[in-house]
Structures are given as structure tokens and as C-alpha cells.
Amino acid sequence: MRTGSVLIVLWLLVGGIAAAQRGYYSGPIANCTRIGTILVTAAAGPLNYVGLSPKLDCKVPQPSR
């Protein structure tokens, strides 16, 4: 169990580093698209370095008038 926990932490750490290298942390992180892209990049972990470039686009429905 301990080895699995260490692997998960390392996986997320590598993903966080990839997000930093892509400049996702610079500027305000105030919208859904920006936060989502950071989260999926971190979740992708080392796969970022083999060509995976995850991005998320959030479209919130507007209320009808």
C-alpha cells in the first residue's frame, strides 16, 4: 500500500511540473477552463512527456431569457 501511495504522489508531482513548464500557473487562475486544464495535466502525469497535451474547455450554460 505504501509503494502505491508513493507512486501516486510522484505521478501527480510530475504532472504538476509539466503544468508549470507549460506556464499554466502564471497569471490569474480564475476560470473553469484554466483550473480544469491544470488538473487534467497534473492527472496525466508522465504521459505529458510522451506527447499527451490534455486541455479542458468549460462551457457553462446560460440561463434562458
C-alpha positions in Angstrom: 0.0 0.0 0.0 2.8 2.4 0.8 4.5 1.9 -2.6 1.2 2.6 -4.4 0.8 5.9 -2.4 4.4 7.0 -3.2 3.8 6.2 -6.9 0.6 8.3 -7.0 2.3 11.2 -5.3 5.2 11.0 -7.8 2.8 10.7 -10.7 0.9 13.9 -9.7 4.2 15.7 -8.9 5.5 15.0 -12.4 2.1 16.3 -13.8 2.3 19.4 -11.7 5.9 20.1 -13.0 4.6 19.6 -16.6 1.8 22.2 -16.0 4.4 24.6 -14.6 6.7 24.1 -17.6 3.8 25.0 -19.9 3.1 28.2 -18.0 -0.3 27.2 -16.7 0.4 28.7 -13.2 1.3 32.2 -14.5 -1.4 34.8 -14.3 -4.8 34.5 -12.6 -6.4 31.1 -12.3 -9.9 32.3 -12.0 -11.9 30.4 -14.6 -13.1 26.8 -15.1 -11.1 26.2 -18.3 -7.8 27.2 -16.6 -8.4 25.2 -13.5 -9.6 22.2 -15.5 -6.6 22.2 -17.8 -4.2 22.3 -14.8 -6.0 19.4 -13.1 -6.1 17.2 -16.2 -2.4 18.0 -16.9 -1.5 17.0 -13.4 -3.6 13.8 -13.6 -1.9 12.9 -16.9 1.5 12.9 -15.0 4.4 11.5 -17.0 2.2 11.0 -20.1 2.7 14.7 -20.7 6.3 13.9 -21.8 5.3 11.3 -24.4 3.0 13.6 -26.4 -0.2 13.9 -24.4 -1.3 17.5 -24.0 -4.7 17.5 -22.2 -6.8 20.6 -22.2 -10.2 21.2 -20.9 -12.8 23.6 -22.2 -15.6 24.5 -19.8 -18.8 25.9 -21.3 -21.3 26.9 -18.7 -24.9 27.0 -19.9 -26.5 30.4 -19.8 -30.0 30.9 -18.3 -32.8 31.4 -20.8 -34.3 34.8 -21.0 
